Amino acid sequence: MITTLFQPIKIGKLELKNRIMRSATWDGTADRDGSVTDNSRKIYYELSTGGIGLIVTGFAFVSPMGKATTGQFGIDSDDLIPGWKLIIHEVHKNGGKIAMQIVHAGTNSGYLLAKGIALPAVSLVPELAEKADHAMTEEEIEGIISDFVAAGLRVREAGFDAVQLHGAHGFLMSQFASPLYNRRTDKWGGNPENRRRFHLEIIKRLRKALGQDYPILIKFGVQDDQQGGLTLAEGIETCRKMVAAGIDSIEVSAGIGQAILKLHGGEALKTVFRERTAAVKRAVDVTVAVVNGIRSLGTAQDILKTGDADVVSMSRPFIREPHLALNWQNGEKSPAKCISCNKCFHVLQRDKMGLNTEKKQ
Ligand SMILES: Cc1cc2nc3c(=O)[nH]c(=O)nc-3n(C[C@H](O)[C@H](O)[C@H](O)COP(=O)(O)O)c2cc1C
């Protein structure tokens, strides 16, 4: 039987009504403390009626030192839990599921750097000279792992159906995985086994804290697109090890390098991402999601038909058309109206749209 986009699928014990995922998307609507606002609610209420199988929230910081940008959700305090309950309720009422993506930005925090805060780096590599003032101590690393675990417990407490780790796009997990940013000589770096230790420790401890059944997902930069960076072979081995440690699903993306810049640039990289996703899919036996540049029902169906991925994830198309999945399900054949102009990505643009709540304070 040919798999179609509108067939249900299981991620661990979590059943999705279809194979369409809204990839994590920062929207600039959070308050300064990371809490949801009326603007956040508007966006998620719209999405909740759009027929999406799994909605992943914009990245939420696990600690104030892990915050990347303005208007970003946080999950570093119990006070942030109640704000999500109504949103989660609406998603469930409409038959959807919702996961929260959690992140530590590492040195990739325009927000803290703009405040003049020097950040700890995985290693003090020359490229980070202006951003970081020291390499993380073991104590700091352990502290961040604990922050991830505490955040995961809050995600479950809020009623989210799953937690997704942000292990891509140059943020802290990407930095640990990358030989370019991780030149440590202790147990956290120096060889592939040590470079993936941070990931595996977070996953193992989260699994222990959340129990066997709670879905733990990751968006993983399986490869750096820069010379000397994480290779696909090493990234795939990390995927295997993460699955063994308890990961239920992998959404495949980019780590450090040019592709992240282009990631937000259009459809050109669609094939590149499809190929690396297919490589992950061949290597692991958990649900694998493809993301980047998918704009038509035909492409989405073809990806499933060929078995290159189990789930099709999109970000920008749902900003313009939150009901795109429902339209496709109802027989609409036209591709997404998103033209990948990236105006959605720019903080200033969010300001103009009146969505960047934090900036208005
Ligand atoms: C405005 C905007 C915000 C984003 N925020 C996140 C985020 O919070 N976490 C994440 O993993 N990726 C984020 N991304 C990347 C997207 O999830 C996705 O990987 C990328 O846009 C490619 O998919 P697309 O072509 O369907 O948009 C963001 C992208 C955009 C345009």
The ligand as a MOL file (V3000), in Angstrom:
LIG
                    3D

  0  0  0     0  0            999 V3000
M  V30 BEGIN CTAB
M  V30 COUNTS 31 33 0 0 0
M  V30 BEGIN ATOM
M  V30 1 C 10.7000 32.7830 11.0540 0
M  V30 2 C 11.4170 31.4830 11.2550 0
M  V30 3 C 11.6100 31.0090 12.5270 0
M  V30 4 C 12.2470 29.7800 12.7460 0
M  V30 5 N 12.3660 29.3180 14.0200 0
M  V30 6 C 12.8880 28.0880 14.2260 0
M  V30 7 C 12.9190 27.5310 15.5330 0
M  V30 8 O 12.4650 28.1010 16.5110 0
M  V30 9 N 13.4830 26.2970 15.6640 0
M  V30 10 C 13.9700 25.5890 14.5870 0
M  V30 11 O 14.4340 24.4640 14.7630 0
M  V30 12 N 13.9350 26.0970 13.3560 0
M  V30 13 C 13.3930 27.3100 13.1420 0
M  V30 14 N 13.2970 27.7960 11.8720 0
M  V30 15 C 13.6930 26.9460 10.7460 0
M  V30 16 C 12.4780 26.1880 10.2300 0
M  V30 17 O 11.8930 25.3500 11.2080 0
M  V30 18 C 12.8270 25.2960 9.0250 0
M  V30 19 O 13.8130 24.3700 9.3940 0
M  V30 20 C 13.3280 26.1310 7.8320 0
M  V30 21 O 12.6030 27.3320 7.6880 0
M  V30 22 C 13.1900 25.3320 6.5300 0
M  V30 23 O 11.8610 24.8790 6.3550 0
M  V30 24 P 10.8020 25.6270 5.3760 0
M  V30 25 O 11.4480 25.7130 4.0270 0
M  V30 26 O 9.5850 24.7390 5.3710 0
M  V30 27 O 10.5340 26.9820 5.9260 0
M  V30 28 C 12.7010 29.0280 11.6420 0
M  V30 29 C 12.5130 29.5240 10.3450 0
M  V30 30 C 11.8750 30.7230 10.1420 0
M  V30 31 C 11.6610 31.1950 8.7360 0
M  V30 END ATOM
M  V30 BEGIN BOND
M  V30 1 1 1 2
M  V30 2 1 2 3
M  V30 3 2 2 30
M  V30 4 2 3 4
M  V30 5 1 4 5
M  V30 6 1 4 28
M  V30 7 2 5 6
M  V30 8 1 6 7
M  V30 9 1 6 13
M  V30 10 2 7 8
M  V30 11 1 7 9
M  V30 12 1 9 10
M  V30 13 2 10 11
M  V30 14 1 10 12
M  V30 15 2 12 13
M  V30 16 1 13 14
M  V30 17 1 14 15
M  V30 18 1 14 28
M  V30 19 1 15 16
M  V30 20 1 16 17
M  V30 21 1 16 18
M  V30 22 1 18 19
M  V30 23 1 18 20
M  V30 24 1 20 21
M  V30 25 1 20 22
M  V30 26 1 22 23
M  V30 27 1 23 24
M  V30 28 2 24 25
M  V30 29 1 24 26
M  V30 30 1 24 27
M  V30 31 2 28 29
M  V30 32 1 29 30
M  V30 33 1 30 31
M  V30 END BOND
M  V30 END CTAB
M  END
